[in-house]
Amino acid sequence: MKFILFCLLFFSLSYSSYPFIGETLDYEISWGFISAGNARLHIGKTKNENELEIISRAWNHSFFNVLTVEDTIKSTVSADSLLPKVFNQKINEGSYRRNALTIYDFNEKKATIRDTAYSKSKLKHAIDTAVTLDGGERCILSAFYLARTFKLKPGDTAYFNAISGKKKYKLKVICHKKETIKTAFGKKNCLVIEPIILGDGLFKAKGKLTIWVTDDEERLPVLMKSEIAIGSVKASLTNVKR
């Protein structure tokens, strides 16, 4: 097995080389055979030419309207390295509310974190702290898009630094195999990727997460599947806009 250690402090893909600038990805989220909701991912330019903004939204519908879900995650990142500058997570799920803000300052080697959560109007936690950055730490959104630039092959494993809440950890991305699957765009040859992440997931999922990305230059994440205690949750790509 090959092991690839990416030193992200010196990661230097150019702005123009990213294939996903201006891209919007729409997903249908399902639990078993039940359509549970939708999600949208967008990455685009800001007024600052040196920055990009990544926005992830997820919401429920149909059978699951008994519990309102409306989650929004935003990350402002450097346009050249995709290093995060500001990460904001707003969770609205029934009676649960959470607002988590992380400001990254790599020059000062510090991340400032403010994180509050309420359940049924009762305070669950309130965090106001700072952590020391070693260099190259990622939020969940910048990690997701950076992983799409990796030219992994079956048997490869990539590691890089990440931060979630007030915790720092190593994020490992394993490329297990190649597989052809049916998608909304026909059959696609894919790489089966497993990111091993401690803490938050892209759609606040718990358990093992597997991602099928197209085996081409676009590295489109056409399917994401998370194993949970009561089955599995899937996010299937339904539309791509550029």
DRENVO-902194 format. One record per residue: residue in three letters; x, y, z of N, C-alpha, C in turn. Coordinates in steps of 0.001 Angstrom, whole numbers, padded with zeros to 6 digits, always signed. Layout:
<sites>
ALAXYZXYZXYZ...
</sites>
This chain:
<sites>
MET+000845-001196+000000+000000+000000+000000+000879+001245+000000LYS+000521+002198-000810+001272+003440-000864+000703+004425+000162PHE+001580+005207+000765+001151+006249+001690+001658+007592+001171ILE+000754+008567+001101+001105+009885+000592+000856+010906+001687LEU+001869+011609+002095+001727+012639+003117+001757+014005+002451PHE+000629+014699+002453+000543+016013+001813+000911+017089+002825CYS+001931+017835+002520+002347+018952+003366+001599+020187+002898LEU+000492+020516+003535-000414+021526+003006+000099+022950+003206LEU+001079+023134+004061+001664+024467+004187+002242+024930+002856PHE+002685+023974+002040+003326+024307+000774+002498+023821-000405PHE+001229+023535-000145+000329+023096-001212+000106+024273-002148SER+000369+024135-003437+000421+025324-004301-000280+025160-005640LEU-001428+024474-005656-002207+024479-006897-002635+025910-007208SER-002577+026299-008445-002952+027663-008794-004470+027815-008821TYR-004930+029057-008632-006354+029381-008627-007032+028799-009864SER-006452+029040-011031-007093+028658-012292-007127+027148-012507SER-006352+026386-011714-006291+024953-011943-007437+024204-011278TYR-008168+024855-010360-009285+024181-009708-010442+024044-010688PRO-010939+022825-010901-012011+022641-011877-013388+022997-011347PHE-013494+023273-010034-014826+023420-009435-015212+024859-009085ILE-014427+025857-009477-014785+027238-009171-016103+027604-009867GLY-017074+028114-009115-018380+028473-009664-019350+027302-009731GLU-018972+026192-009198-019775+024963-009299-020838+024897-008201THR-022031+024431-008590-023110+024133-007640-023507+022677-007791LEU-023505+021949-006697-023875+020545-006693-025158+020361-005897ASP-026163+019740-006510-027430+019461-005839-027541+017972-005532TYR-027980+017673-004315-028086+016287-003866-029484+015979-003345GLU-029908+014756-003554-031094+014232-002881-030610+013338-001747ILE-031126+013586-000556-030749+012796+000607-031853+011782+000881SER-031473+010530+001016-032464+009480+001245-032053+008592+002412TRP-033060+008075+003091-032865+007117+004172-033565+005835+003745GLY-032797+004840+003353-033386+003651+002768-034037+004020+001449PHE-035336+003692+001323-036068+004039+000100-036846+005349+000253ILE-036678+006032+001375-037444+007239+001650-036615+008477+001317SER-037192+009382+000530-036538+010653+000231-036679+011559+001448ALA-035552+011911+002057-035577+012621+003331-035339+014118+003195GLY-034656+014548+002137-034363+015974+002018-033425+016256+000870ASN-032861+017438+000883-031948+017867-000177-030762+018601+000422ALA-029716+018698-000359-028535+019450+000052-027949+020126-001177ARG-027255+021218-000937-026609+021952-002033-025234+022419-001584LEU-024263+022233-002453-022904+022707-002230-022539+023697-003328HIS-021990+024829-002925-021559+025825-003921-020211+026397-003521ILE-019341+026556-004497-018067+027224-004274-017893+028289-005343GLY-017630+029511-004912-017525+030599-005879-016633+031721-005383LYS-016432+032697-006249-015587+033837-005936-016324+034803-005014THR-015553+035612-004302-016095+036702-003507-015616+038015-004123LYS-015942+039129-003478-015468+040428-003962-013957+040542-003827ASN-013396+039746-002918-011946+039704-002746-011385+038637-003675GLU-010567+039022-004630-010068+038074-005630-009165+037004-005026ASN-008723+037216-003793-007854+036238-003136-008625+035234-002295GLU-009957+035309-002349-010776+034445-001512-011839+033698-002332LEU-012260+032569-001807-013411+031835-002310-014358+031592-001139GLU-015631+031404-001461-016610+031077-000425-017261+029738-000755ILE-017303+028870+000226-017965+027572+000087-019203+027587+000966ILE-020335+027197+000396-021593+027170+001152-022224+025797+001009SER-022585+025220+002145-023305+023944+002169-024633+024152+002883ARG-025720+023744+002222-027042+023826+002852-027715+022457+002775ALA-028431+022124+003828-029191+020866+003857-030538+021124+004511TRP-031596+020552+003931-032931+020743+004484-033762+019500+004220ASN-034786+019296+005044-035620+018105+004910-036943+018432+004229HIS-037699+017377+003909-039007+017565+003298-039831+016306+003473SER-041031+016316+002914-041908+015155+002836-042175+014551+004210PHE-041941+013252+004341-042238+012483+005550-041560+013068+006778PHE-040408+013726+006582-039614+014175+007709-039940+015607+008137ASN-041032+016182+007625-041381+017549+008005-041772+017681+009462VAL-042031+016561+010136-042336+016609+011560-041160+017174+012345LEU-039954+017081+011788-038756+017642+012410-038065+018544+011391THR-038171+019848+011593-037589+020796+010651-036067+020750+010714VAL-035452+020587+009558-034003+020608+009455-033603+021681+008449GLU-032754+022581+008864-032270+023631+007979-030863+024014+008443ASP-029860+023385+007843-028467+023570+008234-027720+024354+007158THR-026909+025286+007588-026080+026066+006669-024657+026130+007205ILE-023714+025780+006359-022304+025857+006715-021605+026710+005661LYS-020838+027700+006120-020104+028564+005201-018634+028596+005593SER-017798+028634+004576-016364+028736+004822-015746+029679+003794THR-015039+030683+004288-014255+031551+003426-012831+031023+003410VAL-012294+030773+002213-010988+030130+002104-010080+030930+001173SER-008793+030693+001302-007822+031300+000404-008002+030727-000998ALA-007961+031593-002003-008212+031145-003376-007099+030269-003926ASP-005882+030401-003403-004794+029602-003965-004594+028284-003222SER-004660+028293-001897-004346+027091-001119-005576+026397-000549LEU-006739+027059-000613-007976+026581+000010-007873+026505+001533LEU-006880+027154+002121-006803+027215+003569-007958+028066+004098PRO-008635+027619+005159-009787+028362+005672-009386+029653+006366LYS-010261+030638+006250-010096+031906+006975-011194+032060+008027VAL-012441+031824+007599-013585+031892+008511-014497+030707+008232PHE-014912+030023+009294-015812+028879+009174-016999+029121+010087ASN-018214+029031+009544-019422+029271+010327-020446+028175+010067GLN-020853+027538+011142-021799+026432+011056-023061+026805+011830LYS-024211+026856+011120-025487+027141+011760-026403+025933+011585ILE-026745+025321+012705-027555+024104+012704-028929+024406+013289ASN-029963+024023+012573-031340+024209+013008-032072+022904+012763GLU-032205+022087+013795-032817+020761+013655-033813+020556+014796GLY-035088+020809+014487-036113+020703+015515-035877+021730+016606SER-035738+021277+017836-035516+022183+018966-034032+022434+019219TYR-033186+021861+018372-031741+022018+018551-031216+023145+017682ARG-030438+024050+018290-029821+025167+017581-028336+025214+017922ARG-027528+025448+016922-026092+025588+017156-025517+026632+016212ASN-024648+027469+016739-023935+028454+015941-022462+028365+016319ALA-021638+027879+015389-020213+027679+015650-019405+028522+014674LEU-018524+029355+015204-017705+030240+014384-016236+030015+014716THR-015432+029793+013664-013985+029649+013829-013283+030627+012901ILE-012395+031428+013460-011592+032373+012680-010144+031905+012712TYR-009583+031660+011533-008225+031134+011413-007235+032270+011168ASP-006167+032286+011935-005084+033249+011724-003773+032470+011686PHE-003363+032097+010472-002161+031272+010344-000889+032067+010593ASN-000953+033388+010433+000212+034208+010744+000499+034201+012241GLU-000561+034274+013030-000424+034241+014486-000481+032823+015046LYS-000701+031836+014151-000796+030430+014549-001885+030216+015602LYS-003056+030794+015321-004149+030725+016287-005496+030652+015579ALA-006393+029853+016131-007781+029815+015674-008670+030217+016843THR-009509+031228+016628-010443+031693+017652-011789+031022+017433ILE-012352+030447+018487-013557+029632+018357-014646+030128+019304ARG-015826+030353+018752-017017+030653+019549-018118+029691+019103ASP-018652+028940+020032-019573+027855+019691-020629+027737+020784THR-021893+027986+020433-022985+027841+021379-024047+026911+020805ALA-024684+026147+021678-025743+025230+021259-026851+025214+022292TYR-028099+025154+021784-029272+025123+022646-030155+023941+022240SER-030808+023355+023226-031808+022314+022985-033027+022639+023821LYS-034160+022823+023152-035395+023231+023830-035157+024485+024668SER-034425+025421+024066-034111+026729+024663-033178+026652+025865LYS-032676+025456+026167-031720+025317+027262-030303+025225+026697LEU-029404+025959+027313-028017+025983+026851-027366+024611+027018LYS-026854+024073+025911-026163+022782+025957-024667+022980+026162HIS-024094+023920+025435-022688+024269+025649-022413+025667+025122ALA-021388+026271+025685-020944+027595+025241-019419+027598+025292ILE-018797+027685+024131-017346+027625+024026-016824+028963+023499ASP-015871+029519+024180-015202+030741+023737-013724+030554+024053THR-012965+030138+023050-011590+029747+023314-010734+029947+022069ALA-009475+029596+022186-008553+029650+021052-007662+028420+021102VAL-007254+027944+019933-006341+026803+019859-005142+027206+019004THR-004014+026586+019302-002795+026850+018546-002806+026051+017251LEU-002489+026720+016152-002427+026065+014851-000995+025623+014554ASP-000866+024405+014067+000448+023894+013680+000788+024283+012241GLY-000275+024574+011464-000085+024936+010061-000826+023991+009147GLY-001647+024553+008250-002348+023735+007272-003628+023098+007760GLU-004131+023480+008947-005379+022882+009426-006550+023251+008522ARG-007484+022322+008405-008647+022479+007532-009943+022458+008327CYS-010962+023137+007799-012323+022912+008254-012912+021811+007377ILE-014119+021371+007683-014688+020232+006967-014947+020557+005494LEU-015334+021804+005178-015624+022150+003789-014358+022294+002957SER-013363+022975+003496-012116+023117+002733-011437+021764+002556ALA-011573+020885+003557-011015+019534+003436-011714+018760+002325PHE-013031+018920+002232-013814+018216+001214-013363+018597-000194TYR-013210+019898-000438-012813+020333-001777-011336+020059-002050LEU-010502+020182-001045-009089+019883-001259-008899+018416-001640ALA-009671+017534-000990-009554+016109-001285-009893+015807-002744ARG-010735+016639-003368-011085+016436-004776-009908+016711-005710THR-008890+017383-005218-007721+017669-006053-006671+016563-005957PHE-006838+015652-005002-005867+014573-004837-005976+013579-005989LYS-004862+013203-006561-004842+012222-007648-004577+010835-007056LEU-005513+010388-006223-005350+009113-005548-005664+007946-006480LYS-005031+006833-006195-005283+005570-006883-005623+004528-005826PRO-006298+003444-006213-006593+002396-005237-005349+001957-004484GLY-005468+001948-003161-004329+001591-002321-003633+002786-001707ASP-003918+003998-002224-003301+005211-001684-004045+005710-000446THR-003316+006339+000435-003884+006993+001602-003253+008369+001753ALA-004084+009383+001982-003588+010751+002170-003922+011224+003577TYR-003025+011993+004150-003223+012540+005484-003071+014054+005440PHE-003862+014758+006236-003587+016170+006464-004239+016614+007760ASN-003859+017808+008209-004351+018344+009475-005739+018935+009311ALA-006542+018816+010357-007880+019395+010331-008230+019877+011731ILE-009284+020692+011802-009774+021181+013078-011286+021122+013060SER-011893+020669+014149-013343+020601+014285-013681+021017+015708GLY-014463+022098+015829-014708+022622+017161-013389+023078+017754LYS-013090+022633+018965-011825+023008+019595-010802+021882+019537LYS-011055+020891+018682-010165+019746+018571-009347+019789+017282LYS-008085+019453+017393-007226+019266+016224-007032+017768+016026TYR-006964+017357+014761-006789+015935+014498-006209+015735+013109LYS-005775+014528+012852-005333+014132+011523-006526+013566+010761LEU-006724+014047+009550-007773+013518+008699-007123+012594+007673LYS-007648+011393+007574-007099+010396+006660-008104+010117+005551VAL-007634+010112+004321-008476+009803+003164-007928+008548+002498ILE-008738+007504+002468-008321+006216+001902-009019+006002+000563CYS-008267+005635-000440-008843+005252-001725-008863+003725-001774HIS-010059+003144-001667-010172+001696-001552-010072+000969-002895LYS-010850+001438-003880-010940+000679-005131-011614+001519-006206LYS-011697+000972-007410-012487+001550-008486-013805+000792-008586GLU-014858+001510-008960-016167+000874-009075-017028+001663-010050THR-017793+000974-010881-018734+001615-011802-020123+001583-011183ILE-020753+002754-011063-022072+002826-010440-023041+003587-011342LYS-024338+003374-011121-025373+004106-011826-025600+005440-011123THR-025683+006514-011907-025932+007840-011357-027002+008531-012187ALA-027362+009743-011793-028335+010522-012557-027790+010905-013918PHE-026494+010724-014127-025829+011085-015374-025385+009848-016157GLY-025988+008704-015820-025599+007455-016455-024549+006722-015629LYS-023991+005667-016174-022965+004918-015469-021665+005722-015422LYS-021043+005718-014240-019813+006463-014064-018749+005571-013412ASN-017537+005653-013965-016399+004994-013329-015945+005857-012151CYS-015890+005268-010978-015631+006040-009771-014483+005456-008953LEU-013924+006308-008123-013012+005889-007066-013811+005885-005766VAL-013633+004827-004984-014345+004707-003712-013425+005221-002606ILE-013829+006350-002017-013003+007065-001053-013634+006987+000338GLU-012803+006806+001342-013296+006856+002720-012503+007889+003522PRO-013131+009034+003853-012474+009976+004754-012754+009567+006191ILE-011729+009446+006973-011889+009107+008382-011763+010402+009166ILE-012895+010880+009651-012983+012192+010264-013491+012037+011689LEU-012816+012634+012642-013297+012663+014013-014176+013894+014186GLY-015430+013689+014624-016295+014843+014855-017296+015035+013750ASP-017396+016286+013251-018451+016653+012319-018284+015985+010967GLY-019398+015719+010308-019406+015271+008927-020085+016321+008078LEU-019967+016178+006790-020485+017193+005882-021972+017441+006078PHE-022738+016360+006241-024177+016503+006455-024558+016102+007871LYS-023627+016338+008809-023857+016021+010211-024215+014540+010384ALA-023578+013685+009623-023820+012249+009703-022866+011608+010697LYS-023293+010505+011269-022465+009766+012205-022156+008404+011593GLY-020994+007877+011903-020638+006558+011418-019726+006620+010216LYS-019505+005459+009597-018603+005358+008454-019151+006132+007259LEU-018293+006919+006643-018676+007700+005470-017892+007220+004265THR-018602+006918+003172-017975+006501+001921-018411+007439+000817ILE-017459+007857-000023-017751+008797-001109-017289+008198-002432TRP-018162+008250-003434-017815+007809-004785-017543+009057-005614VAL-016314+009227-006072-015953+010371-006911-015594+009858-008301THR-015974+010622-009318-015711+010178-010684-014209+010096-010945ASP-013829+009059-011660-012415+008818-011951-012017+009594-013198ASP-012040+010927-013064-011665+011806-014165-011128+013104-013572GLU-010917+014095-014389-010346+015351-013908-011291+016113-012991GLU-012614+015915-013151-013579+016658-012348-013665+016156-010918ARG-013433+014858-010708-013548+014262-009380-014892+014642-008727LEU-015975+014461-009487-017298+014806-008972-017744+013805-007899PRO-018131+014283-006735-018662+013381-005701-020117+013040-006027VAL-020332+011942-006730-021672+011613-007229-022518+010878-006200LEU-021876+010308-005193-022626+009572-004169-021866+009606-002858MET-022598+009871-001776-022044+009793-000431-022966+008938+000415LYS-022394+008053+001185-023190+007130+001977-022618+007025+003377SER-023490+007196+004370-023069+007111+005762-023854+006010+006464GLU-023135+005100+007075-023760+004031+007845-024077+004542+009239ILE-025354+004411+009643-025768+004840+010967-026449+003678+011677ALA-026825+003901+012933-027365+002817+013753-028667+002245+013191ILE-029443+003082+012499-030752+002626+012008-030775+002497+010496GLY-029641+002216+009899-029590+002006+008452-028487+002819+007811SER-028793+003404+006673-027801+004216+005978-028473+005431+005359VAL-027731+006513+005312-028191+007754+004693-027349+007989+003451LYS-028005+008269+002329-027294+008494+001073-027565+009906+000562ALA-026548+010496-000013-026676+011780-000720-026264+011526-002164SER-027234+011574-003076-027001+011269-004489-027008+012549-005311LEU-025958+012758-006093-025867+013948-006928-026931+013915-008015THR-027723+014978-008108-028808+015029-009091-028602+016102-010159ASN-027775+017112-009842-027600+018201-010809-026280+018914-010540VAL-025664+019367-011637-024418+020129-011557-024584+021399-012376LYS-024268+022549-011769-024326+023826-012479-022958+024482-012385ARG-022551+025112-013487-021274+025836-013499-021453+027200-014145
</sites>
